[in-house]
C-alpha cells in the first residue's frame, strides 16, 4: 500500500543568476530515496522538476510524493545541481 505526501515549501534563489530548482527527494529510515511523483503536475501550485528561479526570487508550492506506507520519511534538499551539499529535514505529517 502507498501513501501520498503533499509537502508545502518555499524555495528561494540566493545566487546572482537564474537557477533551476534541484530535485527534491524523500529518504526513509533505510536510506531508500524516492523522487517526486510524476503526477504532481496536476496539483495546484506544484513545484515542478524543471522550474527556474531568477536571482532573489522565491516560489511557494507543493511537492508531491507517492511512497510506501509504514516508513518514516525525511525531505532531502540539495544546495543545487552544482553543489555537493544537501540536508535532511524531519517531516511531521498531519
N, CA, C and O atoms as a MOPAC input file, in Angstrom:
PM7 MOZYME 1SCF
protein

 N      0.83900 1    -1.17300 1     0.00000 1
 C      0.00000 1     0.00000 1     0.00000 1
 C      0.88800 1     1.24200 1     0.00000 1
 O      1.96800 1     1.24500 1     0.59100 1
 N      0.42200 1     2.29000 1    -0.66600 1
 C      1.19600 1     3.52200 1    -0.72900 1
 C      0.41300 1     4.68300 1    -0.13700 1
 O     -0.80700 1     4.62300 1     0.01500 1
 N      1.14500 1     5.73500 1     0.19300 1
 C      0.53500 1     6.96600 1     0.66900 1
 C      1.04500 1     8.11600 1    -0.18700 1
 O      2.08100 1     8.00700 1    -0.84200 1
 N      0.31500 1     9.20500 1    -0.17400 1
 C      0.71600 1    10.38800 1    -0.92500 1
 C      1.08900 1    11.47600 1     0.06900 1
 O      0.29600 1    11.83000 1     0.94200 1
 N      2.30000 1    12.00500 1    -0.06700 1
 C      2.75900 1    13.12500 1     0.74500 1
 C      2.62800 1    14.39400 1    -0.09000 1
 O      3.10000 1    14.45100 1    -1.22500 1
 N      1.98400 1    15.41000 1     0.48100 1
 C      1.93300 1    16.74200 1    -0.10900 1
 C      2.75900 1    17.62600 1     0.81500 1
 O      2.36400 1    17.87300 1     1.95400 1
 N      3.89500 1    18.09900 1     0.33500 1
 C      4.80200 1    18.88700 1     1.17400 1
 C      4.80600 1    20.32600 1     0.67000 1
 O      5.22600 1    20.61300 1    -0.45100 1
 N      4.32800 1    21.21400 1     1.52400 1
 C      4.26100 1    22.63900 1     1.18800 1
 C      5.58500 1    23.27700 1     1.58800 1
 O      6.04000 1    23.10700 1     2.71800 1
 N      6.21200 1    24.02200 1     0.65400 1
 C      7.50200 1    24.62900 1     0.95700 1
 C      7.71800 1    25.89300 1     0.15400 1
 O      6.98800 1    26.18200 1    -0.79400 1
 N      8.73100 1    26.64000 1     0.54800 1
 C      9.16100 1    27.83500 1    -0.16700 1
 C     10.60600 1    27.62400 1    -0.59000 1
 O     11.44800 1    27.21900 1     0.21100 1
 N     10.88300 1    27.90200 1    -1.86000 1
 C     12.23500 1    27.77000 1    -2.41100 1
 C     12.68400 1    29.16100 1    -2.85100 1
 O     11.90600 1    29.90100 1    -3.45400 1
 N     13.94300 1    29.52300 1    -2.55200 1
 C     14.46200 1    30.84800 1    -2.90900 1
 C     15.81900 1    30.71200 1    -3.57700 1
 O     16.62900 1    29.86800 1    -3.19200 1
 N     16.06500 1    31.54600 1    -4.58000 1
 C     17.35400 1    31.58000 1    -5.26700 1
 C     18.19000 1    32.72000 1    -4.69600 1
 O     17.88200 1    33.89300 1    -4.90700 1
 N     19.25000 1    32.36400 1    -3.97200 1
 C     20.14700 1    33.35900 1    -3.38900 1
 C     21.39500 1    33.59200 1    -4.23600 1
 O     22.30800 1    34.29900 1    -3.80900 1
 N     21.44300 1    33.01100 1    -5.42000 1
 C     22.58700 1    33.18300 1    -6.31700 1
 C     22.43500 1    34.47800 1    -7.11500 1
 O     21.43000 1    35.17600 1    -6.98100 1
 N     23.44100 1    34.80200 1    -7.95600 1
 C     23.37600 1    36.02100 1    -8.74800 1
 C     22.96100 1    35.76700 1   -10.19900 1
 O     23.06000 1    36.66500 1   -11.03500 1
 N     22.50000 1    34.55400 1   -10.50200 1
 C     21.94500 1    34.26200 1   -11.83000 1
 C     20.83100 1    33.22300 1   -11.67800 1
 O     20.71900 1    32.55800 1   -10.64800 1
 N     20.02400 1    33.10200 1   -12.70800 1
 C     18.89100 1    32.17900 1   -12.67000 1
 C     19.37900 1    30.75400 1   -12.43900 1
 O     20.40400 1    30.33700 1   -12.97900 1
 N     18.62600 1    30.01600 1   -11.62800 1
 C     18.96700 1    28.62000 1   -11.31300 1
 C     17.71400 1    27.77300 1   -11.35100 1
 O     16.61700 1    28.24400 1   -11.04900 1
 N     17.89200 1    26.50500 1   -11.73000 1
 C     16.79500 1    25.54800 1   -11.67500 1
 C     16.66000 1    25.04300 1   -10.24400 1
 O     17.64800 1    24.89900 1    -9.52400 1
 N     15.41000 1    24.77500 1    -9.84200 1
 C     15.18600 1    24.17200 1    -8.52600 1
 C     15.69300 1    22.74000 1    -8.59300 1
 O     15.25000 1    21.97800 1    -9.45200 1
 N     16.61300 1    22.35000 1    -7.70800 1
 C     17.13000 1    20.98000 1    -7.74800 1
 C     16.04800 1    19.98000 1    -7.35400 1
 O     15.06700 1    20.34900 1    -6.70800 1
 N     16.21900 1    18.72200 1    -7.73800 1
 C     15.21300 1    17.71600 1    -7.39600 1
 C     15.05500 1    17.55700 1    -5.88600 1
 O     16.02800 1    17.59200 1    -5.13300 1
 N     13.81200 1    17.38100 1    -5.47000 1
 C     13.50200 1    17.10500 1    -4.07700 1
 C     13.28800 1    15.61000 1    -3.94500 1
 O     12.73700 1    14.97700 1    -4.84600 1
 N     13.71800 1    15.04100 1    -2.82900 1
 C     13.57400 1    13.60200 1    -2.61100 1
 C     13.13100 1    13.34300 1    -1.18900 1
 O     13.37700 1    14.14900 1    -0.29200 1
 N     12.47700 1    12.21300 1    -0.99000 1
 C     12.20500 1    11.72000 1     0.34800 1
 C     13.15300 1    10.57000 1     0.61400 1
 O     13.44600 1     9.78300 1    -0.28600 1
 N     13.63600 1    10.46500 1     1.84700 1
 C     14.53500 1     9.39000 1     2.25000 1
 C     13.90500 1     8.68800 1     3.44500 1
 O     13.48600 1     9.34000 1     4.40100 1
 N     13.83500 1     7.34000 1     3.39300 1
 C     13.26000 1     6.61800 1     4.52800 1
 C     14.35200 1     6.17400 1     5.50000 1
 O     15.53300 1     6.45300 1     5.29000 1
 N     13.94900 1     5.48500 1     6.55800 1
 C     14.88900 1     5.06700 1     7.61100 1
 C     15.91800 1     4.05800 1     7.11900 1
 O     16.91300 1     3.81400 1     7.80300 1
 N     15.69800 1     3.46400 1     5.94200 1
 C     16.65600 1     2.52300 1     5.34900 1
 C     17.53800 1     3.19200 1     4.30200 1
 O     18.28300 1     2.51600 1     3.59200 1
 N     17.45800 1     4.50700 1     4.20500 1
 C     18.18400 1     5.32600 1     3.22800 1
 C     17.73300 1     5.10500 1     1.78900 1
 O     18.46100 1     5.44700 1     0.85600 1
 N     16.54400 1     4.53800 1     1.59400 1
 C     15.96900 1     4.45100 1     0.24200 1
 C     15.49300 1     5.85200 1    -0.14000 1
 O     14.89500 1     6.54900 1     0.68000 1
 N     15.75800 1     6.26900 1    -1.39000 1
 C     15.39000 1     7.59900 1    -1.85800 1
 C     14.23800 1     7.51600 1    -2.84500 1
 O     14.21100 1     6.64900 1    -3.71900 1
 N     13.27900 1     8.44100 1    -2.69100 1
 C     12.09100 1     8.48400 1    -3.53700 1
 C     11.99400 1     9.84700 1    -4.20600 1
 O     12.07300 1    10.87700 1    -3.53700 1
 N     11.82400 1     9.85600 1    -5.51200 1
 C     11.68300 1    11.10300 1    -6.25200 1
 C     10.23700 1    11.56400 1    -6.22800 1
 O      9.32800 1    10.78100 1    -5.95200 1
 N     10.03100 1    12.84000 1    -6.51800 1
 C      8.68000 1    13.39000 1    -6.56300 1
 C      7.86100 1    12.66300 1    -7.61800 1
 O      8.39300 1    12.18900 1    -8.62200 1
 N      6.57100 1    12.58400 1    -7.37600 1
 C      5.65200 1    11.88300 1    -8.26400 1
 C      5.52100 1    12.60900 1    -9.60300 1
 O      5.47100 1    13.83900 1    -9.64900 1
 N      5.46500 1    11.84900 1   -10.67300 1
 C      5.24900 1    12.43700 1   -11.99600 1
 C      3.82900 1    12.97900 1   -12.12100 1
 O      3.53800 1    13.73600 1   -13.04700 1
 N      2.94100 1    12.60100 1   -11.19700 1
 C      1.55900 1    13.07500 1   -11.21000 1
 C      1.41100 1    14.41500 1   -10.48300 1
 O      0.32500 1    14.99300 1   -10.46000 1
 N      2.48000 1    14.89500 1    -9.90300 1
 C      2.43800 1    16.13500 1    -9.14300 1
 C      2.07300 1    17.35400 1    -9.96600 1
 O      1.57700 1    18.33500 1    -9.41200 1
 N      2.30300 1    17.32400 1   -11.26700 1
 C      1.99700 1    18.47700 1   -12.11600 1
 C      0.51500 1    18.84900 1   -12.04400 1
 O      0.16000 1    20.00100 1   -12.29400 1
 N     -0.35000 1    17.89700 1   -11.70700 1
 C     -1.79100 1    18.14800 1   -11.66600 1
 C     -2.23100 1    18.86700 1   -10.38700 1
 O     -3.37700 1    19.30600 1   -10.28800 1
 N     -1.33200 1    18.98900 1    -9.41400 1
 C     -1.66100 1    19.64300 1    -8.14800 1
 C     -1.46800 1    21.14600 1    -8.30400 1
 O     -0.44600 1    21.60400 1    -8.81300 1
 N     -2.46700 1    21.90600 1    -7.85700 1
 C     -2.37700 1    23.35800 1    -7.93100 1
 C     -1.14200 1    23.84200 1    -7.18100 1
 O     -0.87500 1    23.39900 1    -6.06400 1
 N     -0.39400 1    24.74800 1    -7.79600 1
 C      0.82400 1    25.33000 1    -7.22500 1
 C      1.92400 1    24.30400 1    -6.98100 1
 O      2.72600 1    24.46300 1    -6.06000 1
 N      1.97000 1    23.25300 1    -7.79800 1
 C      3.04000 1    22.26700 1    -7.61200 1
 C      4.37700 1    22.87200 1    -8.01600 1
 O      4.45400 1    23.73800 1    -8.88700 1
 N      5.41800 1    22.39600 1    -7.36500 1
 C      6.77800 1    22.78400 1    -7.74300 1
 C      7.26000 1    21.71000 1    -8.69100 1
 O      7.47200 1    20.56200 1    -8.29900 1
 N      7.42800 1    22.09200 1    -9.93600 1
 C      7.81100 1    21.13400 1   -10.96000 1
 C      9.27600 1    20.78900 1   -10.92400 1
 O     10.07600 1    21.43000 1   -10.24200 1
 N      9.61000 1    19.75900 1   -11.67500 1
 C     11.00600 1    19.32100 1   -11.69900 1
 C     11.86400 1    20.20300 1   -12.59400 1
 O     13.09100 1    20.17000 1   -12.50300 1
 N     11.23200 1    20.99100 1   -13.45700 1
 C     12.00400 1    21.90300 1   -14.30500 1
 C     11.45100 1    23.30800 1   -14.09500 1
 O     10.74900 1    23.85000 1   -14.94800 1
 N     11.77700 1    23.88000 1   -12.95000 1
 C     11.35600 1    25.23500 1   -12.62600 1
 C     12.60300 1    26.06700 1   -12.39800 1
 O     13.48500 1    25.67900 1   -11.63200 1
 N     12.67600 1    27.21200 1   -13.06300 1
 C     13.81900 1    28.10500 1   -12.91400 1
 C     13.40600 1    29.32800 1   -12.11800 1
 O     12.32300 1    29.87800 1   -12.32100 1
 N     14.27400 1    29.74900 1   -11.21300 1
 C     14.04800 1    30.96000 1   -10.42800 1
 C     15.13200 1    31.97500 1   -10.75600 1
 O     16.31100 1    31.63100 1   -10.83500 1
 N     14.73300 1    33.21300 1   -10.94400 1
 C     15.68700 1    34.29700 1   -11.14400 1
 C     16.30000 1    34.69300 1    -9.80600 1
 O     15.76400 1    34.33300 1    -8.75800 1
 N     17.41800 1    35.43100 1    -9.81900 1
 C     18.07500 1    35.83400 1    -8.57900 1
 C     17.12700 1    36.59300 1    -7.65200 1
 O     16.38400 1    37.47400 1    -8.08600 1
 N     17.16900 1    36.23300 1    -6.36400 1
 C     16.37200 1    36.90800 1    -5.36100 1
 C     14.88700 1    36.56900 1    -5.37700 1
 O     14.11400 1    37.13500 1    -4.60400 1
 N     14.48200 1    35.65000 1    -6.25100 1
 C     13.07000 1    35.29000 1    -6.37700 1
 C     12.79100 1    34.03000 1    -5.56300 1
 O     13.61600 1    33.11900 1    -5.49800 1
 N     11.61300 1    33.99600 1    -4.94600 1
 C     11.20500 1    32.79000 1    -4.23200 1
 C      9.88600 1    32.29500 1    -4.78300 1
 O      9.12400 1    33.05400 1    -5.38200 1
 N      9.61900 1    31.00400 1    -4.57400 1
 C      8.38500 1    30.38800 1    -5.04200 1
 C      7.84500 1    29.49900 1    -3.93400 1
 O      8.57100 1    28.69300 1    -3.35300 1
 N      6.55600 1    29.65900 1    -3.65200 1
 C      5.86700 1    28.77900 1    -2.71400 1
 C      5.13700 1    27.73500 1    -3.53900 1
 O      4.57500 1    28.04400 1    -4.59000 1
 N      5.14700 1    26.52200 1    -3.07000 1
 C      4.46500 1    25.47700 1    -3.81300 1
 C      4.39500 1    24.18100 1    -3.03600 1
 O      4.73500 1    24.11600 1    -1.85500 1
 N      3.94300 1    23.15200 1    -3.73400 1
 C      3.74200 1    21.84400 1    -3.13100 1
 C      4.51200 1    20.79300 1    -3.92100 1
 O      4.42400 1    20.73700 1    -5.14800 1
 N      5.25900 1    19.97000 1    -3.21400 1
 C      5.92300 1    18.80900 1    -3.81400 1
 C      5.08800 1    17.58300 1    -3.46100 1
 O      4.62200 1    17.45600 1    -2.32900 1
 N      4.89800 1    16.68300 1    -4.42100 1
 C      4.03900 1    15.51600 1    -4.23700 1
 C      4.87700 1    14.24500 1    -4.38700 1
 O      5.63600 1    14.09000 1    -5.34300 1
 N      4.72000 1    13.34300 1    -3.42000 1
 C      5.44000 1    12.07200 1    -3.43600 1
 C      4.46000 1    10.93400 1    -3.20300 1
 O      3.59200 1    11.03300 1    -2.33500 1
 N      4.58700 1     9.85400 1    -3.96800 1
 C      3.84600 1     8.62700 1    -3.63600 1
 C      4.87700 1     7.60900 1    -3.16400 1
 O      5.79200 1     7.24200 1    -3.90000 1
 N      4.71000 1     7.15800 1    -1.91500 1
 C      5.70600 1     6.31200 1    -1.25400 1
 C      5.00900 1     5.17500 1    -0.51400 1
 O      3.81300 1     5.25900 1    -0.23300 1
 N      5.75200 1     4.10900 1    -0.19600 1
 C      5.16300 1     3.00700 1     0.56300 1
 C      4.75400 1     3.43800 1     1.97600 1
 O      5.44000 1     4.23100 1     2.62200 1
 N      3.63900 1     2.90600 1     2.43200 1
 C      3.15500 1     3.17300 1     3.77600 1
 C      4.00700 1     2.41200 1     4.79600 1
 O      4.58300 1     1.37200 1     4.47800 1
 N      4.08300 1     2.93600 1     6.01600 1
 C      4.77500 1     2.22700 1     7.08900 1
 C      6.22600 1     2.61500 1     7.28300 1
 O      6.96100 1     1.91400 1     7.97800 1
 N      6.65600 1     3.71200 1     6.68800 1
 C      8.03500 1     4.17600 1     6.85100 1
 C      8.04200 1     5.58300 1     7.42400 1
 O      7.03200 1     6.28600 1     7.40000 1
 N      9.19200 1     5.98000 1     7.93600 1
 C      9.40600 1     7.34500 1     8.41000 1
 C     10.25200 1     8.03600 1     7.35000 1
 O     11.29300 1     7.52100 1     6.94200 1
 N      9.79900 1     9.20600 1     6.90600 1
 C     10.48000 1     9.89800 1     5.80900 1
 C     11.05000 1    11.24000 1     6.25000 1
 O     10.52800 1    11.90100 1     7.14800 1
 N     12.14600 1    11.61900 1     5.58200 1
 C     12.73500 1    12.94300 1     5.72000 1
 C     12.83100 1    13.53100 1     4.32200 1
 O     13.00200 1    12.80300 1     3.34400 1
 N     12.71800 1    14.85400 1     4.23200 1
 C     12.86500 1    15.54500 1     2.95400 1
 C     14.34200 1    15.84600 1     2.72900 1
 O     14.99600 1    16.45800 1     3.57300 1
 N     14.85800 1    15.41300 1     1.59100 1
 C     16.26200 1    15.66700 1     1.23400 1
 C     16.29400 1    16.84000 1     0.26600 1
 O     15.69200 1    16.80300 1    -0.80700 1
 N     17.01400 1    17.88600 1     0.67600 1
 C     17.12800 1    19.08900 1    -0.14500 1
 C     18.59000 1    19.31400 1    -0.49400 1
 O     19.46700 1    19.24700 1     0.36800 1
 N     18.83700 1    19.58000 1    -1.75700 1
 C     20.18700 1    19.80900 1    -2.26300 1
 C     20.47000 1    21.30500 1    -2.33200 1
 O     19.55300 1    22.11900 1    -2.44700 1
 N     21.74200 1    21.65000 1    -2.26100 1
 C     22.16100 1    23.03900 1    -2.43200 1
 C     22.07200 1    23.48700 1    -3.87400 1
 O     22.25300 1    24.67200 1    -4.15500 1
 N     21.80200 1    22.59100 1    -4.78700 1
 C     21.69000 1    22.91300 1    -6.21400 1
 C     22.34800 1    21.84300 1    -7.05200 1
 O     22.99800 1    20.93900 1    -6.52700 1
 N     22.17700 1    21.94900 1    -8.35700 1
 C     22.73400 1    20.94700 1    -9.26800 1
 C     24.25600 1    20.89100 1    -9.21900 1
 O     24.85200 1    19.84400 1    -9.47600 1
 N     24.88200 1    22.01200 1    -8.89000 1
 C     26.34500 1    22.05900 1    -8.88800 1
 C     26.91600 1    22.03200 1    -7.47500 1
 O     28.09400 1    22.32500 1    -7.27300 1
 N     26.09100 1    21.68400 1    -6.50900 1
 C     26.51000 1    21.66900 1    -5.11100 1
 C     26.59700 1    20.23400 1    -4.61000 1
 O     25.77400 1    19.39000 1    -4.96800 1
 N     27.58700 1    19.96900 1    -3.79000 1
 C     27.71800 1    18.65200 1    -3.16700 1
 C     27.02500 1    18.63500 1    -1.80300 1
 O     27.02000 1    17.61100 1    -1.12000 1
 N     26.44200 1    19.76900 1    -1.41100 1
 C     25.79300 1    19.87100 1    -0.10700 1
 C     24.32700 1    19.49400 1    -0.19200 1
 O     23.64200 1    19.84200 1    -1.15300 1
 N     23.85000 1    18.78300 1     0.81200 1
 C     22.42700 1    18.53700 1     0.95200 1
 C     22.10800 1    18.40300 1     2.43500 1
 O     23.00100 1    18.24700 1     3.26800 1
 N     20.84000 1    18.46500 1     2.74300 1
 C     20.40800 1    18.35100 1     4.12900 1
 C     19.12200 1    17.55300 1     4.19500 1
 O     18.36700 1    17.49900 1     3.22400 1
 N     18.87200 1    16.93200 1     5.34300 1
 C     17.64600 1    16.17400 1     5.57600 1
 C     16.78000 1    16.93000 1     6.57000 1
 O     17.27000 1    17.40700 1     7.59400 1
 N     15.49800 1    17.03800 1     6.26800 1
 C     14.55300 1    17.75100 1     7.12300 1
 C     13.52400 1    16.75500 1     7.63900 1
 O     12.88200 1    16.06000 1     6.85100 1
 N     13.36600 1    16.68100 1     8.95000 1
 C     12.34800 1    15.80500 1     9.54700 1
 C     10.96600 1    16.28300 1     9.15100 1
 O     10.70300 1    17.48500 1     9.11700 1
 N     10.08800 1    15.34600 1     8.85100 1
 C      8.71500 1    15.66400 1     8.48800 1
 C      7.78900 1    15.31700 1     9.64000 1
 O      8.00600 1    14.33600 1    10.35200 1
 N      6.76400 1    16.12000 1     9.81600 1
 C      5.75500 1    15.88300 1    10.84300 1
 C      4.39400 1    15.81800 1    10.15400 1
 O      3.69100 1    16.82700 1    10.07700 1
 N      4.01400 1    14.63400 1     9.65000 1
 C      2.73700 1    14.52900 1     8.93100 1
 C      1.55800 1    14.86200 1     9.83200 1
 O      1.56800 1    14.59300 1    11.03300 1
 N      0.53300 1    15.46100 1     9.20900 1
 C     -0.68700 1    15.79500 1     9.95700 1
 C     -1.77700 1    14.81800 1     9.61500 1
 O     -2.88700 1    14.92300 1    10.13800 1

